[in-house]
Amino acid sequence: MSDTPVIGVLALQGDVREHLIALASADALARPVRRPEELTEVDGLVIPGGESTTMSKLAVLFGMMEPLRERVRAGMPVYGTCAGMILLAEKILDPRSGQETVGGIDMIVRRNAFGRQNESFEAAVEVAGVEGGPVEGVFIRAPWVESVGAEAEVIAEHGGHIVAVRQRNVLATSFHPELTGDHRMHALFVDMVRAVK
């Protein structure tokens, strides 16, 4: 079926399997992406949660950082969750040494803003553009967005902090929707990919 978008999940580190399952349930053909040549074969990409510094360094090591930046600049739809949000920011407030970003959203993020691992929590989050009530968000060492530029659209807040942002074809959430069984965020992203495919 030609209308079925092929969406990759950056499989360098993090919760790749859960995203593959969520994307498949949202009617996408989902596959892991580790190498630049695999990136050329997808219509969109999810950058999962994990450890943002490690993911950044592995992306450089695997020769993925520049191809990722080029595809994002060229308009490929990308969705980043948690660490993925950090990688899609233009600026990190407190970067670790050697930490780079892919960019794509004019925003400044703060790493681990909601606290450490033992302060993880779940919360219902109202997301603009997602119907059917709040999305259940899992926040694990989650970042938040300190500020956004003129082109970035804030689509969700929690506790007075920005937790979801969209800029053209790029979507990012502080939380992990792939861990809840609620696949509406992935469905939103699949629709974004389908719109530009």
TAVENUR-V161663 format. One record per residue. N is the residue number from 1. RES is the residue in three letters. BURIAL is I if it has 16 or more other C-alpha atoms within 10 Angstrom, else O. D_FIRST is the distance of its C-alpha to the first C-alpha in whole Angstrom. Layout:
n=[N;N]
res=[RES;RES]
burial=[BURIAL;BURIAL]
d_first=[D_FIRST;D_FIRST]
This chain:
n=[1;2;3;4;5;6;7;8;9;10;11;12;13;14;15;16;17;18;19;20;21;22;23;24;25;26;27;28;29;30;31;32;33;34;35;36;37;38;39;40;41;42;43;44;45;46;47;48;49;50;51;52;53;54;55;56;57;58;59;60;61;62;63;64;65;66;67;68;69;70;71;72;73;74;75;76;77;78;79;80;81;82;83;84;85;86;87;88;89;90;91;92;93;94;95;96;97;98;99;100;101;102;103;104;105;106;107;108;109;110;111;112;113;114;115;116;117;118;119;120;121;122;123;124;125;126;127;128;129;130;131;132;133;134;135;136;137;138;139;140;141;142;143;144;145;146;147;148;149;150;151;152;153;154;155;156;157;158;159;160;161;162;163;164;165;166;167;168;169;170;171;172;173;174;175;176;177;178;179;180;181;182;183;184;185;186;187;188;189;190;191;192;193;194;195;196;197]
res=[MET;SER;ASP;THR;PRO;VAL;ILE;GLY;VAL;LEU;ALA;LEU;GLN;GLY;ASP;VAL;ARG;GLU;HIS;LEU;ILE;ALA;LEU;ALA;SER;ALA;ASP;ALA;LEU;ALA;ARG;PRO;VAL;ARG;ARG;PRO;GLU;GLU;LEU;THR;GLU;VAL;ASP;GLY;LEU;VAL;ILE;PRO;GLY;GLY;GLU;SER;THR;THR;MET;SER;LYS;LEU;ALA;VAL;LEU;PHE;GLY;MET;MET;GLU;PRO;LEU;ARG;GLU;ARG;VAL;ARG;ALA;GLY;MET;PRO;VAL;TYR;GLY;THR;CYS;ALA;GLY;MET;ILE;LEU;LEU;ALA;GLU;LYS;ILE;LEU;ASP;PRO;ARG;SER;GLY;GLN;GLU;THR;VAL;GLY;GLY;ILE;ASP;MET;ILE;VAL;ARG;ARG;ASN;ALA;PHE;GLY;ARG;GLN;ASN;GLU;SER;PHE;GLU;ALA;ALA;VAL;GLU;VAL;ALA;GLY;VAL;GLU;GLY;GLY;PRO;VAL;GLU;GLY;VAL;PHE;ILE;ARG;ALA;PRO;TRP;VAL;GLU;SER;VAL;GLY;ALA;GLU;ALA;GLU;VAL;ILE;ALA;GLU;HIS;GLY;GLY;HIS;ILE;VAL;ALA;VAL;ARG;GLN;ARG;ASN;VAL;LEU;ALA;THR;SER;PHE;HIS;PRO;GLU;LEU;THR;GLY;ASP;HIS;ARG;MET;HIS;ALA;LEU;PHE;VAL;ASP;MET;VAL;ARG;ALA;VAL;LYS]
burial=[O;O;O;I;I;I;I;I;I;I;I;I;I;I;I;I;O;I;I;I;I;I;I;I;I;I;I;I;I;I;I;I;I;I;I;I;O;O;I;O;O;I;I;I;I;I;I;I;I;I;O;I;I;I;I;I;I;I;I;O;O;O;O;I;I;O;I;I;I;O;I;I;O;O;O;I;I;I;I;I;I;I;I;I;I;I;I;I;I;I;I;I;O;O;I;O;O;O;I;I;I;I;I;I;I;I;I;I;I;I;I;I;O;I;O;O;O;O;O;O;O;O;O;O;I;I;I;O;O;O;O;O;O;O;I;I;I;I;I;I;I;I;I;I;I;O;O;I;O;O;O;I;I;I;I;I;I;O;O;O;O;I;I;I;I;I;I;O;I;I;I;I;I;I;I;I;I;I;O;O;O;O;I;I;I;I;I;I;I;I;I;I;I;I;O;O;O]
d_first=[0;4;5;6;9;11;14;17;20;24;25;29;30;30;28;24;23;24;21;19;19;19;16;14;15;14;11;10;10;14;16;20;21;25;26;25;23;20;21;20;16;15;14;17;19;21;25;26;30;32;35;35;38;37;33;34;37;34;32;35;35;32;32;29;31;31;28;27;29;28;24;25;28;25;23;20;20;22;23;26;28;32;32;29;31;34;32;30;34;36;39;40;43;45;43;44;45;43;40;37;34;31;32;30;31;35;36;39;38;41;40;41;42;42;44;44;42;44;44;40;39;36;36;34;33;32;30;29;26;25;26;27;30;31;29;31;31;33;35;36;39;37;37;38;38;41;40;38;38;38;34;33;32;33;31;33;37;38;42;43;40;37;34;31;30;28;28;26;23;25;25;28;29;33;31;29;26;25;28;28;25;24;21;21;22;19;17;19;18;15;15;17;15;12;15;16;13]
